[in-house]
Amino acid sequence: MPILTMYSAAYCQEQEVALAVAEALSLKVLEDRQIIAEASSTYGLPENKFYRALFGKPSVFNTFTRERERCASCYKAAVARHLLKDDLLLLGLAGSLVPKTMTHVLKVCLTADEAFRLQTAARSHHLDPKALAKLIAQEDEARTRWTDYLAQKDPGRSSPCDILIPMDATPVQDAADLIQDRARRAVTLPTQESSQAATDFALAARVEAAMAVKGHVLRADVKLGRIVLHVDKNVVRPERLEEELRTIVRDEAGDASLEINLGPDLYRTDVYRPFDFENPAKVLVVDDERDFAVTLSERLKMREMGAAVVTSGEQALQVVEEDEPEVILLDLKMPEIHGMDVLRMIRQGHPHVPVIILSGTGNEEDFQTCLNHGAFACLQKPVDFKELTETIRRAYATLDSTREPRTPGACCPKEM
């Protein structure tokens, strides 16, 4: 039997259709949560990181941590392993990753109008219509973020669905019968070319994931077992990078043929950077003087520390809740919410996150009050940058050992 993938808008009876098809064709159903658990176990990344990366809003620190790309690579590798099997129905995001060359994979998409989806959602959630509509919108937004991300990464890599079924006009059994009919046709049987495409896709995904957990977010293409890695940024020391990449690929793919392609963007001013594991990747700079904050964050990046900027206490509290930083640099004198109040709220909800006070107006009494409320250190502006970076490193070193362990690739970049 062919492999089926089923991608659906939220609340389109995808579970019912998938189970009916699986029972009729004796297929094993594999959902996103199972693939995520497998990827987490294989690559040592916490499951909640996958859910944030695949379904959540992009992190303000992602340009430095590349956490979204790393998790997507590991998820893709787990999906690709299953695409080498038979008698399988992948339910969820997996179908959007299948390359066009895997012609034996039948890709199904379910959709429905808003009224039908509201009615379906109401059977699972005891909420009023307004709350149900908000829930559906959030689900749609999460799926849209994923498809937009894939389109941006590699437009055209995945083929469109083979069957699009409007569930508001199609009973579950009729939808299942339609899918079964297509699945039993000879056109969905594997050919030599499509089987080779699955093998090549799995190898490429494994190599990308192996590189990602070592700190390298690169694209791998494979054709007939021959691997090509694409580096599309300027490389300061290409020999060192090539040696490291060859070691990673050799450990994952043995003696497979490998070519490292330095692409058309090689001479851009931005430099390709893998990841270091010694410095914080998520430093949040909170200061209403935007020019100062941006300049400081850029200088921190030059010291291999990832930094993001917000200009108000309200924004800072939102980032802390959505994407907990590793170190916070906090100004005291800010509009709306004073830095002292921000410090108290951060220490109440996230007591293990070290907060360093940077202030041009604070006096000794203010600084002592901050220390009494749990600030890690207080520094006067204009701050000595060497002293600041040393303080940040000391603060980062004190992070509570009960926090999620830093995983390879989740760190700040180091120039190569």
C-alpha positions as a Markdown table, in Angstrom:
| # | Residue | x | y | z |
|---|---|---|---|---|
| 1 | Met | 0.0 | 0.0 | 0.0 |
| 2 | Pro | 1.2 | 3.6 | -0.5 |
| 3 | Ile | 2.0 | 6.0 | 2.3 |
| 4 | Leu | -0.6 | 8.6 | 3.0 |
| 5 | Thr | -0.2 | 12.0 | 4.6 |
| 6 | Met | -3.2 | 14.1 | 5.8 |
| 7 | Tyr | -3.0 | 17.8 | 6.5 |
| 8 | Ser | -6.1 | 19.6 | 7.8 |
| 9 | Ala | -7.4 | 22.9 | 8.9 |
| 10 | Ala | -8.4 | 22.7 | 12.6 |
| 11 | Tyr | -11.8 | 21.0 | 13.4 |
| 12 | Cys | -12.4 | 19.4 | 10.0 |
| 13 | Gln | -13.0 | 15.9 | 11.4 |
| 14 | Glu | -9.4 | 14.8 | 10.5 |
| 15 | Gln | -9.2 | 12.3 | 13.3 |
| 16 | Glu | -12.4 | 10.5 | 12.2 |
| 17 | Val | -11.4 | 10.5 | 8.5 |
| 18 | Ala | -7.9 | 9.2 | 9.4 |
| 19 | Leu | -9.1 | 6.4 | 11.6 |
| 20 | Ala | -11.7 | 5.3 | 8.9 |
| 21 | Val | -9.0 | 5.2 | 6.2 |
| 22 | Ala | -6.5 | 3.5 | 8.4 |
| 23 | Glu | -9.0 | 0.8 | 9.4 |
| 24 | Ala | -10.0 | 0.1 | 5.8 |
| 25 | Leu | -6.4 | 0.0 | 4.5 |
| 26 | Ser | -4.8 | -1.5 | 7.6 |
| 27 | Leu | -2.5 | 1.5 | 8.0 |
| 28 | Lys | -0.7 | 2.7 | 11.1 |
| 29 | Val | -1.6 | 6.3 | 12.1 |
| 30 | Leu | 1.3 | 8.4 | 13.2 |
| 31 | Glu | 0.5 | 11.9 | 14.6 |
| 32 | Asp | 2.7 | 15.0 | 15.2 |
| 33 | Arg | 2.9 | 14.4 | 18.9 |
| 34 | Gln | 4.4 | 10.9 | 18.3 |
| 35 | Ile | 6.9 | 12.2 | 15.7 |
| 36 | Ile | 7.9 | 15.0 | 18.1 |
| 37 | Ala | 8.4 | 12.6 | 20.9 |
| 38 | Glu | 10.6 | 10.5 | 18.7 |
| 39 | Ala | 12.6 | 13.4 | 17.5 |
| 40 | Ser | 13.1 | 14.6 | 21.1 |
| 41 | Ser | 14.3 | 11.2 | 22.2 |
| 42 | Thr | 16.6 | 10.8 | 19.2 |
| 43 | Tyr | 18.2 | 14.3 | 19.2 |
| 44 | Gly | 18.1 | 15.2 | 22.9 |
| 45 | Leu | 15.9 | 18.3 | 22.5 |
| 46 | Pro | 13.0 | 18.9 | 25.0 |
| 47 | Glu | 9.6 | 18.3 | 23.5 |
| 48 | Asn | 8.3 | 21.7 | 24.5 |
| 49 | Lys | 11.0 | 23.3 | 22.2 |
| 50 | Phe | 9.5 | 21.4 | 19.3 |
| 51 | Tyr | 6.0 | 22.6 | 20.0 |
| 52 | Arg | 7.2 | 26.2 | 20.4 |
| 53 | Ala | 9.3 | 26.0 | 17.2 |
| 54 | Leu | 6.6 | 24.2 | 15.0 |
| 55 | Phe | 3.4 | 25.8 | 16.3 |
| 56 | Gly | 4.4 | 28.9 | 18.3 |
| 57 | Lys | 5.4 | 32.5 | 17.4 |
| 58 | Pro | 9.0 | 33.0 | 16.3 |
| 59 | Ser | 11.3 | 33.7 | 19.2 |
| 60 | Val | 12.8 | 37.2 | 19.5 |
| 61 | Phe | 16.1 | 35.4 | 20.0 |
| 62 | Asn | 15.7 | 33.0 | 17.0 |
| 63 | Thr | 18.1 | 34.8 | 14.7 |
| 64 | Phe | 20.8 | 33.9 | 17.2 |
| 65 | Thr | 19.7 | 30.6 | 18.7 |
| 66 | Arg | 18.2 | 29.2 | 15.4 |
| 67 | Glu | 16.0 | 27.1 | 17.6 |
| 68 | Arg | 13.2 | 27.0 | 15.1 |
| 69 | Glu | 15.5 | 25.7 | 12.3 |
| 70 | Arg | 17.1 | 23.2 | 14.5 |
| 71 | Cys | 13.8 | 21.7 | 15.8 |
| 72 | Ala | 12.4 | 21.7 | 12.2 |
| 73 | Ser | 15.5 | 19.8 | 11.0 |
| 74 | Cys | 15.1 | 17.2 | 13.7 |
| 75 | Tyr | 11.4 | 16.9 | 13.1 |
| 76 | Lys | 12.0 | 16.5 | 9.4 |
| 77 | Ala | 14.5 | 13.7 | 10.0 |
| 78 | Ala | 12.0 | 11.8 | 12.1 |
| 79 | Val | 9.4 | 12.2 | 9.4 |
| 80 | Ala | 11.8 | 11.1 | 6.7 |
| 81 | Arg | 12.6 | 7.9 | 8.5 |
| 82 | His | 8.9 | 6.9 | 8.5 |
| 83 | Leu | 8.6 | 7.8 | 4.8 |
| 84 | Leu | 10.8 | 4.8 | 4.1 |
| 85 | Lys | 8.1 | 2.5 | 5.5 |
| 86 | Asp | 4.8 | 1.1 | 4.0 |
| 87 | Asp | 1.2 | 1.0 | 5.3 |
| 88 | Leu | 1.4 | 4.3 | 7.1 |
| 89 | Leu | -0.8 | 7.4 | 7.5 |
| 90 | Leu | 1.0 | 10.5 | 8.7 |
| 91 | Leu | -1.5 | 12.9 | 10.3 |
| 92 | Gly | -0.4 | 16.5 | 10.8 |
| 93 | Leu | 2.5 | 18.7 | 9.5 |
| 94 | Ala | 4.4 | 15.9 | 7.9 |
| 95 | Gly | 2.7 | 16.0 | 4.5 |
| 96 | Ser | 4.1 | 19.5 | 3.9 |
| 97 | Leu | 7.6 | 18.2 | 4.0 |
| 98 | Val | 7.2 | 15.5 | 1.3 |
| 99 | Pro | 9.2 | 16.4 | -1.8 |
| 100 | Lys | 7.6 | 16.3 | -5.3 |
| 101 | Thr | 9.9 | 13.4 | -6.3 |
| 102 | Met | 8.2 | 11.0 | -3.9 |
| 103 | Thr | 5.3 | 10.3 | -6.2 |
| 104 | His | 4.1 | 7.2 | -4.4 |
| 105 | Val | 3.0 | 9.3 | -1.3 |
| 106 | Leu | -0.7 | 10.2 | -1.5 |
| 107 | Lys | -1.2 | 13.7 | 0.1 |
| 108 | Val | -4.6 | 14.5 | 1.4 |
| 109 | Cys | -5.9 | 17.9 | 2.6 |
| 110 | Leu | -9.1 | 18.5 | 4.5 |
| 111 | Thr | -10.9 | 21.9 | 4.7 |
| 112 | Ala | -14.3 | 23.3 | 5.6 |
| 113 | Asp | -16.2 | 26.5 | 6.0 |
| 114 | Glu | -16.2 | 28.4 | 9.3 |
| 115 | Ala | -19.7 | 27.3 | 10.3 |
| 116 | Phe | -18.9 | 23.7 | 10.0 |
| 117 | Arg | -15.6 | 24.1 | 12.0 |
| 118 | Leu | -17.4 | 26.0 | 14.7 |
| 119 | Gln | -19.9 | 23.2 | 15.0 |
| 120 | Thr | -17.2 | 20.6 | 15.2 |
| 121 | Ala | -15.2 | 22.5 | 17.7 |
| 122 | Ala | -18.3 | 22.9 | 19.9 |
| 123 | Arg | -18.5 | 19.2 | 20.3 |
| 124 | Ser | -15.1 | 19.1 | 22.0 |
| 125 | His | -15.0 | 22.4 | 23.9 |
| 126 | His | -17.8 | 23.9 | 26.1 |
| 127 | Leu | -17.2 | 27.5 | 25.0 |
| 128 | Asp | -19.3 | 30.3 | 23.6 |
| 129 | Pro | -19.2 | 31.0 | 19.9 |
| 130 | Lys | -16.8 | 33.9 | 20.3 |
| 131 | Ala | -14.3 | 31.9 | 22.2 |
| 132 | Leu | -14.6 | 29.0 | 19.7 |
| 133 | Ala | -13.9 | 31.4 | 16.9 |
| 134 | Lys | -10.9 | 32.7 | 18.7 |
| 135 | Leu | -9.6 | 29.1 | 19.3 |
| 136 | Ile | -10.0 | 28.2 | 15.6 |
| 137 | Ala | -8.2 | 31.4 | 14.6 |
| 138 | Gln | -5.3 | 30.5 | 16.9 |
| 139 | Glu | -5.1 | 27.0 | 15.4 |
| 140 | Asp | -5.1 | 28.5 | 11.9 |
| 141 | Glu | -2.4 | 31.0 | 12.8 |
| 142 | Ala | -0.2 | 28.2 | 14.1 |
| 143 | Arg | -0.6 | 26.2 | 10.9 |
| 144 | Thr | -0.1 | 29.2 | 8.7 |
| 145 | Arg | 3.2 | 30.0 | 10.5 |
| 146 | Trp | 4.5 | 26.6 | 9.7 |
| 147 | Thr | 3.5 | 26.7 | 6.0 |
| 148 | Asp | 4.9 | 30.2 | 5.6 |
| 149 | Tyr | 8.1 | 29.1 | 7.2 |
| 150 | Leu | 8.5 | 26.2 | 4.8 |
| 151 | Ala | 7.7 | 28.4 | 1.8 |
| 152 | Gln | 10.3 | 30.9 | 2.9 |
| 153 | Lys | 12.9 | 28.2 | 3.5 |
| 154 | Asp | 12.5 | 26.4 | 0.2 |
| 155 | Pro | 9.7 | 27.5 | -2.1 |
| 156 | Gly | 8.4 | 24.7 | -4.3 |
| 157 | Arg | 10.1 | 21.9 | -2.5 |
| 158 | Ser | 6.9 | 20.3 | -1.4 |
| 159 | Ser | 4.2 | 19.4 | -3.9 |
| 160 | Pro | 0.5 | 20.5 | -3.4 |
| 161 | Cys | -2.0 | 18.0 | -2.1 |
| 162 | Asp | -3.3 | 15.3 | -4.3 |
| 163 | Ile | -6.8 | 15.3 | -2.9 |
| 164 | Leu | -8.6 | 18.3 | -1.4 |
| 165 | Ile | -11.8 | 17.4 | 0.4 |
| 166 | Pro | -14.4 | 20.0 | 1.6 |
| 167 | Met | -15.6 | 18.3 | 4.8 |
| 168 | Asp | -18.6 | 20.7 | 5.2 |
| 169 | Ala | -20.0 | 19.0 | 2.0 |
| 170 | Thr | -18.6 | 15.5 | 2.5 |
| 171 | Pro | -19.6 | 12.9 | 5.2 |
| 172 | Val | -16.7 | 11.2 | 6.9 |
| 173 | Gln | -17.3 | 7.8 | 5.3 |
| 174 | Asp | -17.6 | 9.4 | 1.8 |
| 175 | Ala | -14.3 | 11.2 | 2.4 |
| 176 | Ala | -12.7 | 7.9 | 3.6 |
| 177 | Asp | -14.0 | 6.0 | 0.6 |
| 178 | Leu | -12.6 | 8.7 | -1.8 |
| 179 | Ile | -9.2 | 8.4 | -0.2 |
| 180 | Gln | -9.2 | 4.6 | -0.3 |
| 181 | Asp | -10.1 | 4.6 | -4.0 |
| 182 | Arg | -7.2 | 6.8 | -4.8 |
| 183 | Ala | -4.8 | 4.9 | -2.5 |
| 184 | Arg | -5.6 | 1.6 | -4.3 |
| 185 | Arg | -4.7 | 2.8 | -7.7 |
| 186 | Ala | -1.4 | 1.8 | -9.4 |
| 187 | Val | -0.3 | 5.4 | -9.7 |
| 188 | Thr | 0.5 | 5.4 | -6.0 |
| 189 | Leu | 2.7 | 2.3 | -6.1 |
| 190 | Pro | 6.4 | 3.0 | -5.5 |
| 191 | Thr | 8.7 | 3.1 | -8.5 |
| 192 | Gln | 12.4 | 2.8 | -8.6 |
| 193 | Glu | 12.7 | 6.5 | -8.9 |
| 194 | Ser | 10.3 | 7.4 | -6.1 |
| 195 | Ser | 11.8 | 4.9 | -3.8 |
| 196 | Gln | 15.3 | 6.4 | -4.4 |
| 197 | Ala | 13.8 | 9.8 | -3.8 |
| 198 | Ala | 12.6 | 8.6 | -0.4 |
| 199 | Thr | 16.1 | 7.2 | 0.4 |
| 200 | Asp | 17.8 | 10.4 | -0.7 |
| 201 | Phe | 15.3 | 12.6 | 1.3 |
| 202 | Ala | 15.9 | 10.5 | 4.5 |
| 203 | Leu | 19.7 | 10.8 | 4.1 |
| 204 | Ala | 19.5 | 14.6 | 3.5 |
| 205 | Ala | 17.2 | 15.0 | 6.5 |
| 206 | Arg | 19.5 | 12.9 | 8.8 |
| 207 | Val | 22.5 | 15.0 | 7.7 |
| 208 | Glu | 20.7 | 18.3 | 8.3 |
| 209 | Ala | 19.6 | 17.2 | 11.7 |
| 210 | Ala | 23.1 | 15.9 | 12.6 |
| 211 | Met | 24.6 | 19.3 | 11.6 |
| 212 | Ala | 21.8 | 21.2 | 13.4 |
| 213 | Val | 22.5 | 19.6 | 16.8 |
| 214 | Lys | 26.2 | 20.4 | 16.4 |
| 215 | Gly | 25.4 | 24.1 | 15.7 |
| 216 | His | 25.3 | 24.2 | 11.9 |
| 217 | Val | 22.0 | 25.2 | 10.2 |
| 218 | Leu | 22.6 | 24.3 | 6.5 |
| 219 | Arg | 20.7 | 22.8 | 3.6 |
| 220 | Ala | 21.7 | 19.4 | 2.4 |
| 221 | Asp | 20.7 | 18.0 | -1.0 |
| 222 | Val | 21.1 | 14.3 | -1.9 |
| 223 | Lys | 20.8 | 12.6 | -5.3 |
| 224 | Leu | 21.6 | 8.9 | -5.7 |
| 225 | Gly | 23.4 | 9.0 | -2.3 |
| 226 | Arg | 25.7 | 11.9 | -3.2 |
| 227 | Ile | 25.5 | 14.7 | -0.6 |
| 228 | Val | 25.8 | 18.4 | -1.4 |
| 229 | Leu | 25.9 | 21.0 | 1.5 |
| 230 | His | 25.1 | 24.6 | 0.8 |
| 231 | Val | 26.8 | 27.4 | 2.6 |
| 232 | Asp | 25.3 | 30.7 | 1.4 |
| 233 | Lys | 27.2 | 33.2 | 3.6 |
| 234 | Asn | 30.7 | 34.5 | 3.8 |
| 235 | Val | 33.1 | 32.1 | 5.5 |
| 236 | Val | 36.1 | 33.5 | 7.2 |
| 237 | Arg | 37.9 | 30.2 | 7.7 |
| 238 | Pro | 36.5 | 27.8 | 5.1 |
| 239 | Glu | 39.1 | 25.1 | 5.7 |
| 240 | Arg | 38.1 | 24.8 | 9.3 |
| 241 | Leu | 34.4 | 24.8 | 8.5 |
| 242 | Glu | 34.8 | 22.2 | 5.8 |
| 243 | Glu | 36.8 | 19.9 | 8.1 |
| 244 | Glu | 34.1 | 20.1 | 10.8 |
| 245 | Leu | 31.3 | 19.5 | 8.4 |
| 246 | Arg | 33.0 | 16.5 | 6.8 |
| 247 | Thr | 33.5 | 15.0 | 10.3 |
| 248 | Ile | 29.8 | 15.4 | 11.1 |
| 249 | Val | 28.7 | 13.9 | 7.7 |
| 250 | Arg | 31.1 | 11.0 | 8.0 |
| 251 | Asp | 29.7 | 10.2 | 11.5 |
| 252 | Glu | 26.2 | 10.2 | 10.1 |
| 253 | Ala | 26.6 | 8.9 | 6.6 |
| 254 | Gly | 29.9 | 7.0 | 6.5 |
| 255 | Asp | 31.8 | 7.3 | 3.3 |
| 256 | Ala | 29.1 | 8.8 | 1.2 |
| 257 | Ser | 30.2 | 11.3 | -1.4 |
| 258 | Leu | 30.2 | 14.8 | -0.1 |
| 259 | Glu | 30.5 | 18.2 | -1.8 |
| 260 | Ile | 30.4 | 21.5 | 0.1 |
| 261 | Asn | 29.1 | 24.3 | -2.1 |
| 262 | Leu | 29.9 | 27.9 | -1.2 |
| 263 | Gly | 27.0 | 29.6 | -2.8 |
| 264 | Pro | 26.3 | 32.9 | -4.5 |
| 265 | Asp | 26.0 | 34.8 | -1.3 |
| 266 | Leu | 29.5 | 33.9 | -0.2 |
| 267 | Tyr | 30.7 | 37.5 | -0.3 |
| 268 | Arg | 27.9 | 39.1 | 1.6 |
| 269 | Thr | 29.0 | 41.1 | 4.6 |
| 270 | Asp | 27.2 | 38.8 | 7.1 |
| 271 | Val | 29.4 | 35.9 | 8.2 |
| 272 | Tyr | 28.4 | 32.3 | 8.5 |
| 273 | Arg | 28.5 | 31.4 | 12.2 |
| 274 | Pro | 28.0 | 28.0 | 13.8 |
| 275 | Phe | 27.2 | 27.9 | 17.5 |
| 276 | Asp | 29.3 | 28.2 | 20.7 |
| 277 | Phe | 28.2 | 26.6 | 24.0 |
| 278 | Glu | 29.9 | 28.9 | 26.5 |
| 279 | Asn | 28.0 | 32.2 | 26.3 |
| 280 | Pro | 24.3 | 33.1 | 26.7 |
| 281 | Ala | 22.2 | 33.1 | 23.6 |
| 282 | Lys | 19.2 | 34.9 | 25.1 |
| 283 | Val | 20.2 | 38.2 | 26.6 |
| 284 | Leu | 17.2 | 40.6 | 26.9 |
| 285 | Val | 18.1 | 44.3 | 26.9 |
| 286 | Val | 15.4 | 46.5 | 28.4 |
| 287 | Asp | 15.9 | 50.2 | 27.9 |
| 288 | Asp | 13.7 | 53.0 | 26.7 |
| 289 | Glu | 16.7 | 54.7 | 25.0 |
| 290 | Arg | 16.4 | 52.6 | 21.9 |
| 291 | Asp | 19.7 | 53.8 | 20.3 |
| 292 | Phe | 21.6 | 52.8 | 23.4 |
| 293 | Ala | 19.9 | 49.4 | 23.6 |
| 294 | Val | 20.4 | 48.5 | 20.0 |
| 295 | Thr | 24.1 | 49.6 | 20.1 |
| 296 | Leu | 24.6 | 47.5 | 23.3 |
| 297 | Ser | 22.9 | 44.5 | 21.7 |
| 298 | Glu | 25.1 | 44.7 | 18.6 |
| 299 | Arg | 28.3 | 44.9 | 20.8 |
| 300 | Leu | 27.1 | 41.8 | 22.8 |
| 301 | Lys | 26.6 | 39.9 | 19.5 |
| 302 | Met | 30.2 | 40.8 | 18.6 |
| 303 | Arg | 31.2 | 39.1 | 21.9 |
| 304 | Glu | 29.2 | 36.0 | 20.8 |
| 305 | Met | 26.2 | 36.7 | 23.0 |
| 306 | Gly | 22.7 | 36.6 | 21.5 |
| 307 | Ala | 20.7 | 39.7 | 22.4 |
| 308 | Ala | 17.2 | 41.1 | 21.8 |
| 309 | Val | 15.9 | 44.6 | 22.5 |
| 310 | Val | 12.7 | 45.9 | 24.1 |
| 311 | Thr | 12.0 | 49.5 | 25.1 |
| 312 | Ser | 9.4 | 49.2 | 27.8 |
| 313 | Gly | 8.7 | 47.2 | 31.0 |
| 314 | Glu | 5.5 | 45.9 | 29.5 |
| 315 | Gln | 7.3 | 44.5 | 26.5 |
| 316 | Ala | 9.9 | 43.0 | 28.8 |
| 317 | Leu | 7.4 | 41.2 | 30.9 |
| 318 | Gln | 5.7 | 39.8 | 27.7 |
| 319 | Val | 9.0 | 38.4 | 26.4 |
| 320 | Val | 9.8 | 36.9 | 29.7 |
| 321 | Glu | 6.5 | 35.0 | 29.7 |
| 322 | Glu | 6.7 | 33.9 | 26.1 |
| 323 | Asp | 10.4 | 33.2 | 25.7 |
| 324 | Glu | 12.3 | 33.2 | 28.9 |
| 325 | Pro | 15.7 | 34.9 | 28.6 |
| 326 | Glu | 18.9 | 33.6 | 30.1 |
| 327 | Val | 20.1 | 37.0 | 31.4 |
| 328 | Ile | 18.2 | 40.4 | 31.5 |
| 329 | Leu | 19.8 | 43.8 | 31.4 |
| 330 | Leu | 17.3 | 46.2 | 32.9 |
| 331 | Asp | 17.2 | 50.0 | 33.0 |
| 332 | Leu | 15.5 | 51.6 | 36.0 |
| 333 | Lys | 14.0 | 54.8 | 34.7 |
| 334 | Met | 11.3 | 53.9 | 32.1 |
| 335 | Pro | 7.9 | 55.2 | 31.2 |
| 336 | Glu | 4.7 | 53.4 | 32.3 |
| 337 | Ile | 6.3 | 50.6 | 34.4 |
| 338 | His | 9.3 | 51.6 | 36.5 |
| 339 | Gly | 12.3 | 49.3 | 36.3 |
| 340 | Met | 12.1 | 48.5 | 40.0 |
| 341 | Asp | 8.5 | 47.2 | 39.5 |
| 342 | Val | 9.6 | 45.2 | 36.4 |
| 343 | Leu | 12.4 | 43.6 | 38.6 |
| 344 | Arg | 9.9 | 42.6 | 41.3 |
| 345 | Met | 7.5 | 41.0 | 38.8 |
| 346 | Ile | 10.3 | 39.1 | 37.0 |
| 347 | Arg | 11.7 | 37.8 | 40.3 |
| 348 | Gln | 8.3 | 36.7 | 41.4 |
| 349 | Gly | 7.5 | 34.7 | 38.3 |
| 350 | His | 11.0 | 33.7 | 37.1 |
| 351 | Pro | 13.3 | 33.8 | 40.2 |
| 352 | His | 16.1 | 31.9 | 38.5 |
| 353 | Val | 16.6 | 34.4 | 35.7 |
| 354 | Pro | 19.4 | 36.7 | 36.6 |
| 355 | Val | 18.7 | 40.5 | 36.3 |
| 356 | Ile | 21.5 | 43.0 | 35.9 |
| 357 | Ile | 20.5 | 46.6 | 36.5 |
| 358 | Leu | 21.9 | 49.3 | 34.2 |
| 359 | Ser | 21.1 | 52.8 | 35.2 |
| 360 | Gly | 22.3 | 56.3 | 34.6 |
| 361 | Thr | 20.0 | 57.8 | 37.3 |
| 362 | Gly | 20.1 | 55.3 | 40.1 |
| 363 | Asn | 21.9 | 56.1 | 43.3 |
| 364 | Glu | 23.4 | 53.8 | 45.9 |
| 365 | Glu | 20.1 | 53.6 | 47.8 |
| 366 | Asp | 18.3 | 52.6 | 44.6 |
| 367 | Phe | 20.9 | 50.0 | 43.8 |
| 368 | Gln | 20.7 | 48.5 | 47.3 |
| 369 | Thr | 17.0 | 48.3 | 47.0 |
| 370 | Cys | 17.4 | 46.4 | 43.7 |
| 371 | Leu | 19.9 | 44.0 | 45.2 |
| 372 | Asn | 17.5 | 43.4 | 48.1 |
| 373 | His | 14.8 | 42.5 | 45.6 |
| 374 | Gly | 17.0 | 39.9 | 43.9 |
| 375 | Ala | 19.0 | 41.8 | 41.2 |
| 376 | Phe | 22.2 | 39.9 | 40.4 |
| 377 | Ala | 24.2 | 43.1 | 40.0 |
| 378 | Cys | 23.8 | 46.9 | 39.5 |
| 379 | Leu | 26.0 | 48.9 | 37.1 |
| 380 | Gln | 26.1 | 52.6 | 36.5 |
| 381 | Lys | 25.9 | 54.1 | 33.0 |
| 382 | Pro | 28.1 | 54.7 | 31.1 |
| 383 | Val | 29.1 | 51.1 | 31.8 |
| 384 | Asp | 32.5 | 49.6 | 31.2 |
| 385 | Phe | 31.8 | 47.1 | 28.5 |
| 386 | Lys | 34.4 | 44.6 | 29.7 |
| 387 | Glu | 32.9 | 44.7 | 33.2 |
| 388 | Leu | 29.5 | 44.3 | 31.8 |
| 389 | Thr | 30.4 | 41.2 | 29.7 |
| 390 | Glu | 32.1 | 39.6 | 32.7 |
| 391 | Thr | 29.1 | 40.3 | 34.8 |
| 392 | Ile | 26.8 | 38.7 | 32.2 |
| 393 | Arg | 29.0 | 35.6 | 32.0 |
| 394 | Arg | 28.9 | 35.3 | 35.8 |
| 395 | Ala | 25.2 | 35.8 | 35.9 |
| 396 | Tyr | 24.7 | 33.1 | 33.2 |
| 397 | Ala | 26.9 | 30.7 | 35.1 |
| 398 | Thr | 24.5 | 30.9 | 38.1 |
| 399 | Leu | 21.5 | 29.8 | 36.2 |
| 400 | Asp | 19.5 | 27.3 | 38.2 |
| 401 | Ser | 20.5 | 23.7 | 37.4 |
| 402 | Thr | 16.9 | 22.7 | 37.3 |
| 403 | Arg | 16.3 | 24.6 | 34.1 |
| 404 | Glu | 16.3 | 22.9 | 30.8 |
| 405 | Pro | 19.8 | 22.0 | 29.8 |
| 406 | Arg | 21.5 | 23.9 | 27.1 |
| 407 | Thr | 21.4 | 21.7 | 24.0 |
| 408 | Pro | 23.8 | 21.7 | 21.1 |
| 409 | Gly | 22.9 | 24.4 | 18.7 |
| 410 | Ala | 20.8 | 26.4 | 21.2 |
| 411 | Cys | 23.7 | 28.7 | 21.8 |
| 412 | Cys | 25.2 | 31.8 | 20.3 |
| 413 | Pro | 27.2 | 31.8 | 17.1 |
| 414 | Lys | 31.0 | 31.9 | 16.8 |
| 415 | Glu | 32.5 | 33.3 | 13.7 |
| 416 | Met | 34.2 | 30.9 | 11.3 |
